[in-house]
């Protein structure tokens, strides 16, 4: 059965990408016949007869652009070409076989013929590089394949399209400028043709984030050219220079400096922009001095090792000068102040946030934004509660403030975060915030808020059997329900609550979670209510904490936070507490009762994607520790309706930082030892 499934998949793949698979098959067959799979074909006697290049055209071997396409010069090139063939397959999957065949054929022929033309013209000039490459032959389909890769890049969604173009152009530029072999020239021409014809890099408005990403790529590319000078001699079109004398320590230090500056640019740091401008200015001075010296000495020809070495240095410096033009044009993108306020007005205090909640209302999680550890950004009347973690501005729930201003508040917060060099992210946000964030943002379902509508609530019928049974049993066994507040309870009751909570925490390998999960400290808030289940002996068998949900006319509901029970106490104590709370809230006129969302417990359709698969895997691993799925099933006893909660973020490039930020937000006091121990337990459970 498995064999049939594999065969079916191969047939489907063959139908979807026949051109890519056909080219791969031809290359492998030719590689076996010519022995090029295990020995360098360029050493073969047949190489000069099938290889293309300017010498082949001058000798009248006009057939070589066709024959040379299906041979490969060295065995390792087969392996190196696999990623490019994957890109070609993606193009064929999206655009079809005819378009892919056209991209490949035109790109291959153009790169071979145009390279020969460039070298024919260049060789007539006093240009030693062109004269040397004019005598070189080449084989392989790399020009056509890279044209297909460029076509595939043009199909990527924003912002990945610009990033992929940046990476592709940076790699081709570094290899061409530094090494400058005939294949490097062919690659530049093939990709340049797609750029010129396809206009996929036509001028468009680029966000501050993408300007920073482009700056990061430019510095990495120019830094790579400088660092390569320590490793190998420069042989590109700007001349030859011997490898710079220096140890691997020099290479490591230079690499670290380049990465530090490039990373700071990606985060919008002003100091890194200044470093680049100063370095570019020094390079400009160097270029002027070198040109002046060469003119004065009268050695402006490109012959001789010394002069070529000078021109290669001048060329490298000139690239930095040209790059500085871009940095000047986008200078506004590098004004990030990591610790600056993100709003357009002074940040509100916690009391002001509470006052805004009472005046304009909020969602079922909004009261959590008043907990310790939160920062605030104000935009007019709108307020956003967030934490700064791992370079992320991690927002909890939806923006606060007048309903008609919340969408613009969310967008303003995004702009403020990006200006500060932070990655904006909304956790447990609702559908209205999802619709308000900029176009192109991603959304992942992180939980389903379980909401019970209280008006007219009656525990009648078969569906409410479990809740009704717990209430009846509690009455028979003399249990007492009390809805209270922390300050209204006696010292003895408070000590019981502490003991129950400490016992629960002690059973976990990690400390109590935070962010959207409160502790007794949050339960002691005068506006938070406690639901207590008291045994006939006066012992607290279990308790809940309820957070207020404000509407424009006051409290309209309550959100469940803490759920704790005493070992050996009343069995169905949680059903009893929630059911009794619902009855009293309903009698008081409350509209809703939220049982909160169980993280990582959302049920996804089979085709939900890789991120959903990852969340389900994490949920299965964490279930023995926190019981999210079992908690979600327990809440179904109260027949709630579900409101989806989302994680909103710019794109997949932010997910690593967001994961680190969420880990620290939920477990701010966890130690490395606790993380390691929990990891071992999870791995052991998975096995």
C-alpha positions as CSV (number, residue, x, y, z in Angstrom):
1,X,0.0,0.0,0.0
2,X,2.9,2.4,0.8
3,X,4.5,1.5,-2.5
4,X,1.3,2.4,-4.4
5,X,1.1,5.7,-2.6
6,X,4.7,6.5,-3.5
7,X,4.1,5.6,-7.1
8,X,1.1,7.8,-7.2
9,X,3.0,10.8,-5.8
10,X,5.8,10.3,-8.3
11,X,3.3,10.2,-11.2
12,X,1.6,13.4,-9.9
13,X,5.0,15.1,-9.6
14,X,5.9,14.0,-13.1
15,X,2.7,15.5,-14.5
16,X,3.2,18.8,-12.7
17,X,6.9,19.5,-13.4
18,X,7.9,17.5,-16.5
19,X,10.4,20.0,-17.8
20,X,12.3,20.2,-14.5
21,X,12.3,16.4,-14.1
22,X,13.2,16.0,-17.8
23,X,16.2,18.3,-17.5
24,X,17.4,16.6,-14.3
25,X,17.1,13.2,-16.0
26,X,19.1,14.3,-19.0
27,X,21.8,15.8,-16.9
28,X,22.2,12.6,-14.9
29,X,22.2,10.4,-18.0
30,X,24.8,12.6,-19.7
31,X,26.8,12.6,-16.5
32,X,26.9,8.8,-16.4
33,X,27.8,8.5,-20.1
34,X,30.5,11.2,-20.0
35,X,31.7,10.0,-16.5
36,X,31.2,13.6,-15.4
37,X,29.3,12.5,-12.3
38,X,32.6,11.3,-10.7
39,X,35.4,12.9,-12.7
40,X,35.8,16.5,-13.9
41,X,34.4,16.7,-17.4
42,X,36.5,19.7,-18.2
43,X,39.6,17.4,-18.3
44,X,37.9,15.2,-21.0
45,X,39.0,15.3,-24.6
46,X,35.4,16.0,-25.6
47,X,35.2,19.1,-23.5
48,X,36.5,21.5,-26.2
49,X,34.1,20.1,-28.8
50,X,30.9,20.5,-26.8
51,X,31.7,23.5,-24.6
52,X,30.5,27.0,-25.4
53,X,32.2,30.3,-25.1
54,X,33.9,33.0,-27.3
55,X,36.6,30.6,-28.6
56,X,33.9,28.1,-29.7
57,X,32.1,30.8,-31.7
58,X,35.3,32.1,-33.2
59,X,36.2,28.5,-34.3
60,X,32.7,28.1,-35.9
61,X,31.3,25.6,-33.4
62,X,27.9,27.2,-33.5
63,X,26.2,24.0,-32.0
64,X,27.9,24.4,-28.6
65,X,25.2,26.4,-26.9
66,X,23.0,23.3,-27.3
67,X,25.5,20.6,-26.6
68,X,27.3,22.3,-23.8
69,X,24.0,22.9,-21.9
70,X,23.7,19.2,-20.8
71,X,27.2,18.7,-19.5
72,X,28.6,19.7,-16.1
73,X,32.2,20.7,-15.6
74,X,32.8,19.3,-12.1
75,X,31.0,16.6,-10.0
76,X,30.2,18.9,-7.1
77,X,28.2,21.2,-9.4
78,X,25.5,18.5,-9.6
79,X,24.9,18.8,-5.8
80,X,25.2,22.5,-5.8
81,X,22.6,22.8,-8.6
82,X,19.8,21.0,-6.6
83,X,18.4,24.1,-4.9
84,X,18.3,25.9,-8.3
85,X,16.4,23.0,-9.8
86,X,13.9,23.2,-6.9
87,X,13.4,26.9,-7.8
88,X,12.8,25.8,-11.4
89,X,10.3,23.3,-10.3
90,X,8.4,25.9,-8.3
91,X,8.2,28.1,-11.4
92,X,6.9,25.2,-13.4
93,X,4.3,24.4,-10.7
94,X,3.1,28.0,-10.7
95,X,3.5,29.1,-14.4
96,X,3.3,25.8,-16.3
97,X,5.7,23.8,-18.4
98,X,5.6,26.0,-21.5
99,X,6.5,29.1,-19.6
100,X,9.3,27.3,-17.8
101,X,10.7,25.9,-21.0
102,X,10.7,29.4,-22.4
103,X,12.4,30.8,-19.4
104,X,15.1,28.1,-19.5
105,X,15.8,28.2,-23.3
106,X,15.8,32.0,-23.6
107,X,17.8,32.5,-20.4
108,X,20.4,29.9,-21.4
109,X,20.9,31.1,-25.0
110,X,21.0,34.7,-24.0
111,X,23.5,34.2,-21.2
112,X,25.8,32.2,-23.4
113,X,25.7,34.5,-26.5
114,X,25.6,37.8,-24.5
115,X,28.6,36.7,-22.4
116,X,30.5,36.0,-25.5
117,X,29.6,39.4,-26.9
118,X,30.6,41.2,-23.7
119,X,34.0,39.5,-23.7
120,X,34.5,40.1,-27.4
121,X,34.1,43.8,-26.9
122,X,36.0,43.8,-23.6
123,X,39.0,41.9,-25.0
124,X,39.6,44.6,-27.6
125,X,40.2,47.0,-24.7
126,X,43.1,47.1,-22.3
127,X,41.1,45.0,-19.9
128,X,43.1,42.0,-18.7
129,X,40.1,40.3,-17.1
130,X,38.0,40.3,-20.3
131,X,41.1,39.2,-22.3
132,X,41.6,36.3,-19.9
133,X,37.9,35.2,-19.8
134,X,37.7,35.5,-23.6
135,X,39.8,32.4,-23.9
136,X,37.7,30.3,-21.5
137,X,35.1,27.6,-22.3
138,X,32.2,26.6,-20.2
139,X,29.5,23.9,-20.0
140,X,26.3,23.6,-17.9
141,X,22.6,24.8,-17.8
142,X,23.2,27.3,-15.0
143,X,22.2,30.3,-17.1
144,X,18.9,28.9,-18.0
145,X,18.2,27.4,-14.5
146,X,19.0,30.8,-12.8
147,X,16.7,32.5,-15.2
148,X,14.0,30.1,-14.0
149,X,15.0,30.8,-10.4
150,X,14.6,34.6,-11.1
151,X,11.2,33.9,-12.6
152,X,10.2,31.9,-9.5
153,X,11.4,34.8,-7.2
154,X,9.1,37.2,-9.1
155,X,6.1,35.0,-8.1
156,X,6.8,35.1,-4.4
157,X,4.4,37.1,-2.2
158,X,5.4,40.4,-0.7
159,X,7.6,41.0,1.3
160,X,9.4,37.7,0.5
161,X,9.8,38.7,-3.2
162,X,11.9,41.8,-2.4
163,X,14.0,39.8,0.1
164,X,14.6,37.0,-2.3
165,X,15.6,39.4,-5.0
166,X,18.0,41.1,-2.6
167,X,19.6,37.8,-1.5
168,X,19.9,36.6,-5.1
169,X,21.4,39.8,-6.4
170,X,23.7,40.1,-3.4
171,X,25.1,36.5,-4.0
172,X,25.5,37.0,-7.7
173,X,27.2,40.4,-7.2
174,X,29.7,39.1,-4.6
175,X,30.7,36.2,-6.8
176,X,31.0,38.2,-10.0
177,X,32.9,41.2,-8.4
178,X,35.3,39.0,-6.4
179,X,35.7,35.9,-8.6
180,X,34.4,37.0,-12.0
181,X,34.6,33.7,-13.9
182,X,32.7,33.1,-17.2
183,X,29.9,31.3,-15.4
184,X,29.5,34.2,-13.0
185,X,29.1,36.6,-15.9
186,X,26.5,34.3,-17.5
187,X,24.6,34.1,-14.2
188,X,24.5,37.9,-14.0
189,X,23.3,38.3,-17.6
190,X,20.6,35.6,-17.2
191,X,19.1,37.1,-14.1
192,X,19.5,40.6,-15.5
193,X,17.4,39.7,-18.5
194,X,14.6,38.5,-16.3
195,X,14.8,41.7,-14.3
196,X,14.8,43.9,-17.4
197,X,11.9,42.0,-19.2
198,X,9.8,41.1,-16.2
199,X,10.1,44.4,-14.3
200,X,9.5,42.6,-11.1
201,X,11.6,45.1,-9.3
202,X,9.8,48.1,-10.6
203,X,9.8,51.1,-8.3
204,X,7.3,50.8,-5.4
205,X,6.8,52.0,-1.9
206,X,9.0,50.0,0.4
207,X,8.3,49.9,4.1
208,X,10.8,51.0,6.7
209,X,11.3,47.4,7.7
210,X,12.2,46.4,4.1
211,X,14.6,49.4,3.8
212,X,16.4,48.1,6.8
213,X,16.5,44.5,5.4
214,X,18.0,45.8,2.2
215,X,20.6,47.7,4.1
216,X,21.4,44.5,6.1
217,X,21.9,42.6,2.8
218,X,24.1,45.4,1.3
219,X,26.4,45.5,4.2
220,X,26.6,41.7,4.4
221,X,27.5,41.6,0.6
222,X,30.1,44.3,0.8
223,X,31.5,42.9,4.0
224,X,31.7,39.4,2.3
225,X,33.9,41.0,-0.4
226,X,36.2,42.5,2.1
227,X,36.4,39.2,4.2
228,X,37.0,37.1,1.1
229,X,40.2,39.1,0.6
230,X,41.6,37.3,3.6
231,X,40.7,33.9,2.1
232,X,41.5,34.0,-1.6
233,X,42.9,36.3,-4.3
234,X,40.5,38.6,-6.1
235,X,40.1,37.7,-9.8
236,X,37.1,39.7,-10.8
237,X,36.5,42.3,-13.5
238,X,38.0,45.0,-11.4
239,X,41.4,43.4,-11.5
240,X,43.6,41.0,-9.6
241,X,44.7,41.3,-6.0
242,X,46.6,38.8,-3.8
243,X,45.0,37.5,-0.6
244,X,45.5,39.9,2.3
245,X,48.0,38.7,4.8
246,X,46.2,37.9,8.1
247,X,45.2,35.0,10.4
248,X,41.9,33.3,10.8
249,X,41.5,35.5,13.9
250,X,41.5,38.5,11.6
251,X,38.7,36.9,9.5
252,X,36.7,36.1,12.6
253,X,37.0,39.6,14.0
254,X,36.1,41.2,10.7
255,X,33.1,38.9,10.3
256,X,31.9,39.7,13.8
257,X,32.1,43.4,13.1
258,X,30.3,43.2,9.8
259,X,27.5,41.1,11.4
260,X,27.2,43.4,14.4
261,X,26.8,46.5,12.2
262,X,24.5,44.7,9.7
263,X,22.3,43.4,12.5
264,X,22.1,46.9,14.1
265,X,21.0,48.3,10.7
266,X,18.3,45.7,10.5
267,X,17.0,46.9,13.8
268,X,17.2,50.6,12.7
269,X,20.0,51.7,15.0
270,X,21.4,55.1,14.2
271,X,24.9,54.4,15.3
272,X,25.3,51.6,12.7
273,X,24.1,54.0,10.0
274,X,26.7,56.5,11.1
275,X,29.4,53.8,11.1
276,X,28.5,52.9,7.5
277,X,28.5,56.6,6.3
278,X,31.8,57.3,8.0
279,X,33.4,54.1,6.5
280,X,31.9,55.1,3.0
281,X,33.4,58.6,3.4
282,X,36.8,57.1,4.1
283,X,36.5,54.9,1.0
284,X,35.5,58.0,-1.0
285,X,38.7,59.7,0.2
286,X,40.7,56.6,-0.7
287,X,39.2,56.5,-4.2
288,X,40.1,60.1,-4.9
289,X,43.6,59.7,-3.6
290,X,44.2,56.6,-5.7
291,X,42.9,58.2,-8.8
292,X,45.0,61.3,-8.1
293,X,48.2,59.2,-7.5
294,X,47.6,57.2,-10.7
295,X,47.2,60.3,-12.8
296,X,50.3,61.9,-11.3
297,X,52.4,58.9,-11.8
298,X,51.0,58.3,-15.2
299,X,50.3,54.6,-14.8
300,X,46.6,54.5,-15.7
301,X,46.9,51.3,-17.7
302,X,45.5,48.0,-16.4
303,X,48.7,46.1,-16.9
304,X,51.0,45.0,-14.2
305,X,50.3,43.4,-10.8
306,X,50.8,46.5,-8.8
307,X,48.5,48.7,-10.8
308,X,45.8,46.0,-10.9
309,X,46.0,45.6,-7.2
310,X,45.4,49.3,-6.9
311,X,42.4,49.2,-9.2
312,X,40.9,46.3,-7.3
313,X,41.2,48.3,-4.0
314,X,39.6,51.3,-5.7
315,X,36.8,49.2,-7.1
316,X,36.0,47.8,-3.6
317,X,36.0,51.3,-2.2
318,X,33.8,52.6,-5.0
319,X,31.2,50.0,-4.2
320,X,31.0,51.4,-0.7
321,X,30.6,54.9,-2.0
322,X,27.8,53.8,-4.3
323,X,26.1,52.0,-1.4
324,X,26.3,55.2,0.7
325,X,23.9,56.8,-1.8
326,X,21.2,54.3,-0.8
327,X,21.9,54.9,2.9
328,X,21.6,58.6,2.5
329,X,18.3,58.2,0.7
330,X,16.7,56.0,3.4
331,X,18.3,57.8,6.4
332,X,14.9,58.2,8.0
333,X,14.7,54.4,8.5
334,X,17.6,54.5,11.0
335,X,16.3,56.5,13.8
336,X,15.2,53.7,16.1
337,X,15.4,54.3,19.8
338,X,14.9,51.0,21.5
339,X,13.7,52.4,24.8
340,X,11.7,55.3,23.5
341,X,7.9,55.5,24.1
342,X,6.0,53.9,21.2
343,X,3.0,56.2,21.4
344,X,2.4,59.8,20.3
345,X,1.6,60.9,23.8
346,X,2.9,60.2,27.3
347,X,2.3,56.7,28.4
348,X,-0.7,56.3,30.7
349,X,-0.5,54.9,34.2
350,X,-2.2,51.7,35.3
351,X,-5.0,53.8,36.9
352,X,-5.5,55.7,33.7
353,X,-5.8,52.4,31.8
354,X,-8.4,51.1,34.3
355,X,-10.3,54.4,34.0
356,X,-10.3,54.0,30.2
357,X,-11.6,50.4,30.6
358,X,-14.4,51.5,32.8
359,X,-15.3,54.4,30.4
360,X,-15.2,52.6,27.0
361,X,-15.1,48.9,27.9
362,X,-13.0,46.1,26.5
363,X,-12.8,42.4,25.7
364,X,-12.8,39.4,27.9
365,X,-9.0,39.6,28.3
366,X,-8.7,43.4,28.7
367,X,-8.4,43.4,32.5
368,X,-5.2,41.4,32.2
369,X,-3.6,44.4,30.5
370,X,-3.6,46.1,34.0
371,X,-1.3,43.4,35.5
372,X,2.3,44.0,36.5
373,X,4.9,43.8,33.8
374,X,2.8,45.6,31.1
375,X,3.9,48.8,29.3
376,X,1.5,51.2,27.6
377,X,1.4,53.3,24.4
378,X,-1.2,56.0,24.0
379,X,-2.5,57.2,20.6
380,X,-5.1,59.9,21.3
381,X,-7.7,58.1,23.4
382,X,-6.5,54.7,22.2
383,X,-4.2,52.6,24.4
384,X,-2.1,49.5,23.6
385,X,-0.8,47.3,26.4
386,X,2.4,45.4,25.5
387,X,5.6,43.9,26.8
388,X,9.1,44.3,25.2
389,X,10.7,40.9,24.9
390,X,13.5,39.7,22.7
391,X,13.2,42.6,20.3
392,X,9.4,42.1,20.0
393,X,6.6,44.6,21.0
394,X,4.2,41.8,22.3
395,X,0.7,43.2,22.6
396,X,-1.8,41.5,24.8
397,X,-5.4,41.3,23.4
398,X,-7.0,44.1,21.5
399,X,-6.3,47.9,21.8
400,X,-8.3,49.8,24.4
401,X,-10.2,53.0,24.0
402,X,-13.3,54.1,22.0
403,X,-14.5,51.4,19.7
404,X,-14.2,53.5,16.5
405,X,-10.6,54.4,17.3
406,X,-9.2,50.9,18.0
407,X,-8.4,50.0,14.4
408,X,-6.3,53.1,13.9
409,X,-4.7,52.6,17.3
410,X,-3.5,49.2,16.2
411,X,-2.0,50.6,13.0
412,X,-0.4,53.4,14.8
413,X,1.2,51.0,17.2
414,X,2.6,49.0,14.3
415,X,4.2,52.1,12.9
416,X,5.6,53.1,16.3
417,X,7.1,49.7,17.0
418,X,8.8,49.5,13.6
419,X,10.2,53.0,14.0
420,X,11.7,51.8,17.3
421,X,13.2,48.7,15.7
422,X,10.8,46.3,17.4
423,X,8.8,43.5,15.8
424,X,5.1,44.3,16.5
425,X,2.9,41.3,17.4
426,X,-0.6,41.0,18.8
427,X,-1.3,37.9,21.0
428,X,-4.9,36.7,21.7
429,X,-6.4,39.5,19.5
430,X,-9.9,39.3,18.1
431,X,-11.2,39.5,14.5
432,X,-11.5,43.3,14.5
433,X,-7.8,43.7,15.3
434,X,-7.0,41.1,12.6
435,X,-8.9,43.2,10.1
436,X,-7.2,46.4,11.2
437,X,-3.5,45.4,10.9
438,X,-1.7,46.2,7.6
439,X,-2.3,44.2,4.5
440,X,-0.2,41.1,4.2
441,X,0.1,40.3,7.9
442,X,-0.2,36.7,9.0
443,X,-2.7,35.3,11.5
444,X,-2.4,32.1,13.5
445,X,-5.2,30.8,15.7
446,X,-3.8,30.4,19.2
447,X,-7.0,29.7,21.2
448,X,-10.8,29.8,21.2
449,X,-12.4,32.0,23.8
450,X,-15.2,30.0,25.5
451,X,-18.1,32.4,26.2
452,X,-21.3,31.5,28.0
453,X,-24.2,33.8,27.4
454,X,-25.9,34.4,30.8
455,X,-29.4,35.9,30.1
456,X,-32.0,33.2,30.6
457,X,-29.4,30.6,31.5
458,X,-31.0,27.4,32.9
459,X,-29.3,24.1,33.6
460,X,-32.1,22.1,32.2
461,X,-32.1,19.2,29.8
462,X,-29.8,16.3,29.2
463,X,-26.9,18.5,27.9
464,X,-26.5,20.1,31.3
465,X,-26.6,16.8,33.2
466,X,-23.0,16.9,34.5
467,X,-23.4,20.5,35.8
468,X,-26.7,19.8,37.4
469,X,-25.4,16.6,39.0
470,X,-22.5,18.5,40.6
471,X,-24.9,21.2,42.0
472,X,-27.3,18.5,43.5
473,X,-24.4,16.5,45.0
474,X,-22.9,19.6,46.6
475,X,-26.2,20.4,48.2
476,X,-26.5,16.8,49.6
477,X,-23.0,16.8,51.0
478,X,-23.4,20.2,52.6
479,X,-21.1,22.2,50.4
480,X,-21.3,26.0,50.6
481,X,-20.7,28.4,47.7
482,X,-19.5,31.9,48.4
483,X,-18.7,34.7,45.9
484,X,-16.3,37.1,47.6
485,X,-13.2,39.2,47.4
486,X,-9.7,38.7,48.7
487,X,-9.9,41.5,51.2
488,X,-13.2,40.3,52.5
489,X,-11.9,36.9,53.6
490,X,-10.3,36.0,56.9
491,X,-6.6,35.3,57.4
492,X,-7.4,31.6,57.8
493,X,-9.2,31.4,54.4
494,X,-6.4,33.3,52.7
495,X,-3.9,30.8,54.1
496,X,-5.9,27.9,52.7
497,X,-6.0,29.6,49.3
498,X,-2.2,30.1,49.4
499,X,-1.6,26.4,50.5
500,X,-3.9,25.1,47.7
501,X,-2.1,27.3,45.1
502,X,1.4,26.4,46.3
503,X,0.5,22.7,46.2
504,X,-0.6,23.1,42.6
505,X,2.5,24.9,41.6
506,X,4.8,22.4,43.3
507,X,3.5,19.6,41.1
508,X,4.9,21.4,37.9
509,X,8.4,21.4,36.7
510,X,8.1,25.2,35.9
511,X,6.9,28.1,38.0
512,X,3.4,29.6,37.6
513,X,2.8,31.0,34.1
514,X,2.1,34.7,33.6
515,X,1.0,37.1,30.8
516,X,-2.5,35.7,30.3
517,X,-2.5,33.4,33.4
518,X,-2.8,35.1,36.7
519,X,-1.6,34.2,40.2
520,X,-2.9,34.9,43.7
521,X,-1.3,38.4,43.5
522,X,-3.7,39.3,40.6
523,X,-6.6,37.6,42.5
524,X,-6.1,40.0,45.4
525,X,-7.2,42.9,43.2
526,X,-10.3,44.6,44.8
527,X,-12.1,44.4,41.4
528,X,-11.5,40.6,41.1
529,X,-14.0,38.2,42.6
530,X,-13.3,34.9,44.2
531,X,-15.6,31.9,44.0
532,X,-15.1,29.6,47.0
533,X,-16.3,26.1,47.6
534,X,-16.5,25.5,51.4
535,X,-16.9,22.0,52.9
536,X,-19.1,21.3,56.0
537,X,-15.9,21.3,58.1
538,X,-15.0,24.9,56.9
539,X,-12.2,23.8,54.6
540,X,-11.8,25.4,51.2
541,X,-12.1,22.6,48.7
542,X,-11.5,24.8,45.6
543,X,-11.6,28.3,44.4
544,X,-11.9,30.4,41.2
545,X,-10.9,34.0,40.4
546,X,-13.1,36.1,38.1
547,X,-11.8,39.2,36.2
548,X,-14.3,42.0,35.4
549,X,-15.3,42.5,31.7
550,X,-16.3,46.1,31.3
551,X,-18.7,47.5,28.8
552,X,-19.6,51.1,28.1
553,X,-22.2,50.9,30.9
554,X,-20.1,49.2,33.5
555,X,-19.4,45.5,34.2
556,X,-21.1,43.3,31.6
557,X,-19.5,40.0,32.5
558,X,-16.7,38.0,34.1
559,X,-13.6,36.1,32.8
560,X,-12.3,33.0,34.5
561,X,-8.6,33.1,35.6
562,X,-7.5,30.9,38.4
563,X,-8.8,27.4,38.9
564,X,-7.5,25.6,42.0
565,X,-8.7,22.6,44.0
566,X,-7.6,20.8,47.2
567,X,-6.5,17.3,46.9
568,X,-9.0,14.9,48.5
569,X,-11.8,17.5,48.5
570,X,-15.2,17.6,46.9
571,X,-14.9,15.7,43.6
572,X,-16.8,17.8,41.0
573,X,-15.7,21.0,42.7
574,X,-14.9,22.9,39.4
575,X,-18.3,22.1,37.8
576,X,-19.9,23.2,41.1
577,X,-18.0,26.5,41.3
578,X,-18.5,27.4,37.7
579,X,-22.1,26.5,37.7
580,X,-22.8,28.4,40.9
581,X,-20.9,31.4,39.6
582,X,-22.9,31.4,36.4
583,X,-26.2,31.3,38.3
584,X,-25.2,34.3,40.5
585,X,-23.7,36.3,37.7
586,X,-26.9,35.8,35.7
587,X,-29.0,36.9,38.7
588,X,-26.9,40.0,39.0
589,X,-27.7,40.9,35.3
590,X,-24.3,40.1,33.8
591,X,-24.4,39.4,30.0
592,X,-21.4,37.0,29.5
593,X,-19.2,34.6,31.4
594,X,-15.9,33.8,29.7
595,X,-14.1,30.6,30.6
596,X,-11.0,32.0,28.8
597,X,-9.2,30.3,25.9
598,X,-7.2,27.2,26.4
599,X,-3.9,27.8,24.6
600,X,-2.8,25.4,21.9
601,X,-6.2,23.6,22.1
602,X,-7.7,24.8,18.8
603,X,-8.9,22.1,16.4
604,X,-7.5,22.6,13.0
605,X,-8.7,21.2,9.6
606,X,-6.4,18.7,7.9
607,X,-5.1,21.2,5.4
608,X,-4.4,24.0,7.9
609,X,-0.7,24.2,7.1
610,X,2.8,23.8,8.7
611,X,2.3,26.3,11.5
612,X,-0.9,24.5,12.6
613,X,0.9,21.2,12.6
614,X,3.6,22.7,14.8
615,X,1.1,24.0,17.3
616,X,-0.6,20.6,17.5
617,X,2.7,18.9,18.1
618,X,3.5,21.4,20.9
619,X,0.1,20.9,22.4
620,X,0.6,17.1,22.5
621,X,4.0,17.6,24.2
622,X,2.7,20.2,26.8
623,X,-0.5,18.3,27.7
624,X,1.1,16.3,30.6
625,X,2.4,19.5,32.1
626,X,-0.4,22.0,31.7
627,X,-3.4,20.0,30.4
628,X,-4.6,22.6,27.9
629,X,-6.6,20.1,25.8
630,X,-8.2,18.4,28.8
631,X,-9.1,21.9,30.1
632,X,-10.7,22.7,26.8
633,X,-12.7,19.5,26.9
634,X,-13.8,20.3,30.5
635,X,-15.1,23.7,29.4
636,X,-17.3,22.1,26.8
637,X,-19.6,20.9,29.6
638,X,-20.9,24.5,29.8
639,X,-21.8,24.6,26.1
640,X,-20.1,27.9,25.3
641,X,-19.9,29.7,22.0
642,X,-16.4,30.2,20.6
643,X,-14.6,33.4,19.7
644,X,-11.3,32.9,17.9
645,X,-8.2,34.5,19.3
646,X,-5.3,35.2,16.9
647,X,-1.6,35.7,17.0
648,X,-1.0,38.5,14.5
649,X,2.4,39.1,13.0
650,X,4.1,40.6,10.0
651,X,5.5,37.5,8.4
652,X,7.4,34.2,9.1
653,X,10.7,36.0,9.6
654,X,9.5,37.3,13.0
655,X,8.4,33.9,14.3
656,X,11.7,33.0,16.0
657,X,11.8,36.2,18.0
658,X,8.1,36.0,18.7
659,X,8.5,32.4,20.1
660,X,11.3,33.6,22.4
661,X,9.2,36.6,23.5
662,X,6.2,34.5,24.3
663,X,8.3,32.0,26.3
664,X,9.7,34.8,28.4
665,X,6.3,36.5,28.8
666,X,4.6,33.3,30.0
667,X,7.5,32.1,32.1
668,X,9.4,35.3,33.1
669,X,10.9,33.7,36.2
670,X,11.8,30.3,34.8
671,X,15.5,29.4,35.0
672,X,17.6,27.6,32.4
673,X,17.7,24.6,34.7
674,X,13.9,24.5,34.8
675,X,13.6,24.9,31.0
676,X,16.1,22.0,30.6
677,X,14.3,19.8,33.0
678,X,10.9,20.5,31.4
679,X,12.5,19.8,28.0
680,X,13.8,16.4,29.1
681,X,10.3,15.5,30.5
682,X,8.6,16.5,27.3
683,X,11.0,14.5,25.1
684,X,10.6,11.5,27.4
685,X,6.8,11.8,27.1
686,X,7.0,12.1,23.3
687,X,8.9,8.9,23.2
